[in-house]
Amino acid sequence: MVEVSHTPNSGPPDPAVISFVPSDTLIEEAAAAFANHEARIHDALPTVEIRHVGGTSLPGLLTAGDVDVQVRVETDAFDDARNTLSGLYAPIHKDMWSSEGAFFSAPESSPPVEVALTTIGGAFDLHHGEAWRLLRADDRLIERYNELKRECAGRSADEYRAAKRAFFYELLGRRP
C-alpha cells in the first residue's frame, strides 16, 4: 500500500494534517461500513434514499479513508430526518447546516463514517450526488481530483477542505 503523505516528521500522524491512501486498499472495509450504516439509517428512516459517495465509493481515487454516506429526503421530510439522525449520530459542521443539508459523524466507527443529509434537488444534493456521478463517468476528472489530493497531502484539513470545495464548485459550474 502506498500512502500519499508529506508529513515531515516521524511519530504518530497529526490529525490536523491530511494524508491519503488509494481507495482500492479500503474496498472491503468501506463496503462493510457503508452496509452497516445504511441498515442503521433505514431502520430509523425506512423511506429515505441512501448512497455511498466520496473517495471510498470510487475505485482508483485517493481517499482520506472515511466513508461518506448521503441520505436524500424530500424537503417536507428534512426536519424529521435531521432530528432522527441527530439521535443516531454526532452532529458536525453545524455552521454549514441549512434547510437543505445537515452533517453527522459516527465517531465510534472504523473506518470513520460521515453522513450528509440532503434535500433532493438542493445545493448539497448536487455536491453529494451529481458531482460524484460526473466523477464516475470521467477518468480525467478522477485524475484531476487525485492531483488535488496529492497537492494537499501534508497540509491542514482546512486547506484540503477549501481546495476540495473549489474543485466541486468548478465541477458543478457554480460559484461559492
Secondary structure, DSSP 8 states (H G I E B T S, - for coil): ---B----S-SS--TTB--BEEGGGGHHHHHHHHHHHHHHHHHH-TT-EEEEESGGGSTT-EE-S-EEEEEEE-GGGHHHHHHHHHHHSEEE-GGG-BTTEEEEEETT-SS-EEEEEEETTSHHHIIIIIHHHHHHT-HHHHHHHHHHHHHHTTSBHHHHHHHHHHHHHHHTT---
